[in-house]
Amino acid sequence: MDFSTTYAPYLQDVFGPADIKVTGPADLIGKTVGATRGALEEIALTQMAPNATIKRFEDNNATIQAFLSGQVQLIAEGNLGAARILANNMPRRPKPKFVIKNSPCFIGMNKNEPRLLAKVGAAIAQAKKTAHSMPYRRSGSRRRCRPIFNPARESTLPKLK
């Protein structure tokens, strides 16, 4: 199987309110982190911070609700889940504290199809180039939404050979 260049970042982070100081796994001692049971974030965080207090929930919505209601101080979540909280203008706003895992998005295709790989690569490059000039709007809202692609984070993504 061959893979395209990255088309979007997907970061699994620990998020929390701005007033909670956390920069790495060691800072989780004495704090409660919400995570979805069996999710990649929960598994990786358990390995990274075995002494952390992780409160596990059965699904992602329950995990997010626990964070919003204050049942947990922090949340282990993907960047898209955190963006969903921010997009809904919740009063408890998640700020990234540290990255659990960087897992960027690629498109997989059959091996040894260089023309297809080149076409997909060109489409991704064009989408990245025009993404910042496109007027994204939420339905019923005057606020502009940012596209998923963020060039500042792309520099941290691994290069495929």
C-alpha positions in Angstrom: 0.0 0.0 0.0 1.2 3.5 -0.8 0.2 6.6 1.1 -0.3 10.2 0.0 1.2 13.2 1.7 -0.6 14.3 4.8 -3.9 16.1 4.2 -4.8 16.9 7.8 -3.3 16.7 11.3 -4.9 14.6 13.9 -3.5 15.1 17.3 -4.4 13.3 20.4 -3.9 15.8 23.2 -4.7 16.5 26.8 -6.9 19.6 26.9 -8.0 21.7 29.8 -9.0 25.2 30.9 -6.4 27.9 30.5 -6.0 28.3 34.3 -4.8 24.7 34.8 -1.0 24.5 34.3 0.0 21.2 32.7 2.8 20.7 30.2 3.4 17.0 30.3 2.4 13.7 31.9 4.2 14.4 35.2 1.9 17.4 35.7 -1.2 15.2 35.8 -0.5 14.0 39.4 -3.3 15.4 41.6 -5.5 16.2 38.6 -8.4 14.2 37.1 -8.4 13.5 33.4 -11.5 12.3 31.5 -11.0 9.7 28.7 -13.1 7.5 26.6 -12.6 3.8 27.7 -10.6 1.9 25.0 -10.0 5.0 22.8 -6.4 5.5 21.5 -6.0 8.6 23.8 -7.0 6.6 26.9 -4.6 3.7 26.1 -1.7 5.9 25.3 -2.2 8.2 28.2 -2.4 5.2 30.6 1.0 4.1 29.3 2.5 7.6 29.5 1.2 8.5 32.9 0.5 5.4 34.9 0.1 7.4 38.2 -2.5 9.8 36.7 -6.1 9.7 37.9 -8.0 8.9 34.7 -11.7 8.7 34.9 -13.0 6.5 32.0 -16.3 7.0 30.3 -18.2 4.7 27.9 -18.4 7.0 24.9 -16.9 10.2 23.6 -20.0 12.3 24.3 -20.0 11.3 28.0 -16.3 12.2 28.2 -16.9 15.6 26.7 -19.9 16.2 29.0 -17.8 15.3 32.0 -15.3 17.9 31.0 -17.9 20.6 30.3 -19.7 19.9 33.6 -16.5 20.0 35.7 -16.6 16.3 36.7 -13.0 16.1 35.4 -10.4 18.9 35.2 -8.8 17.8 31.9 -9.7 15.7 28.9 -7.8 13.3 26.7 -9.2 14.0 23.3 -8.4 14.3 19.6 -8.1 17.8 18.2 -11.4 17.4 16.3 -13.3 16.7 19.5 -11.8 19.8 21.1 -12.7 21.8 18.0 -16.3 20.6 18.3 -16.4 21.9 21.9 -14.9 25.3 20.8 -17.3 25.5 17.8 -20.3 25.3 20.2 -19.0 28.2 22.2 -19.1 26.3 25.5 -18.1 28.3 28.6 -15.5 25.8 29.6 -13.0 26.0 26.7 -10.4 23.4 26.2 -6.8 24.6 25.6 -4.1 22.1 24.4 -1.8 21.1 27.2 0.4 18.5 25.6 0.4 16.0 22.7 -0.2 12.4 23.6 0.2 11.3 20.0 0.6 12.9 16.6 -1.4 10.8 14.1 -1.7 12.7 10.8 -4.2 11.7 8.1 -3.1 10.1 4.8 -4.9 8.6 1.9 -4.1 4.9 1.3 -4.1 3.5 -2.2 -2.8 0.4 -4.1 0.9 0.1 -4.3 2.8 0.8 -7.6 0.2 3.3 -9.0 2.5 6.4 -9.4 0.0 8.3 -11.6 -2.7 7.9 -9.0 -0.4 8.8 -6.2 0.7 12.0 -8.2 -2.9 13.0 -8.9 -3.9 12.6 -5.2 -0.8 14.5 -4.1 -1.6 17.3 -6.5 -5.2 17.5 -5.3 -4.0 17.6 -1.6 -1.5 20.3 -2.5 -4.1 22.4 -4.2 -6.6 22.0 -1.3 -3.9 23.1 1.2 -3.0 26.1 -1.0 -6.6 27.3 -1.3 -7.9 26.3 2.1 -6.9 29.5 3.7 -8.6 31.8 1.2 -11.9 29.9 1.2 -14.7 31.6 3.2 -15.8 28.8 5.6 -19.0 29.7 7.5 -21.0 27.8 10.1 -24.7 27.5 9.3 -26.5 30.4 10.8 -23.3 32.1 12.1 -21.4 35.1 10.9 -18.2 33.8 12.4 -15.6 32.3 10.1 -14.5 28.8 10.8 -10.9 27.8 10.2 -10.2 24.9 7.8 -8.9 21.7 9.3 -5.4 22.0 7.7 -3.0 24.1 9.7 0.4 24.7 8.0 2.0 25.5 11.3 1.4 22.0 12.5 2.3 20.3 9.2 5.9 21.0 9.9 5.7 18.5 12.8 4.3 15.7 10.7 6.6 12.9 9.6 7.7 12.8 6.0 7.1 9.6 4.1 9.8 8.2 1.9 
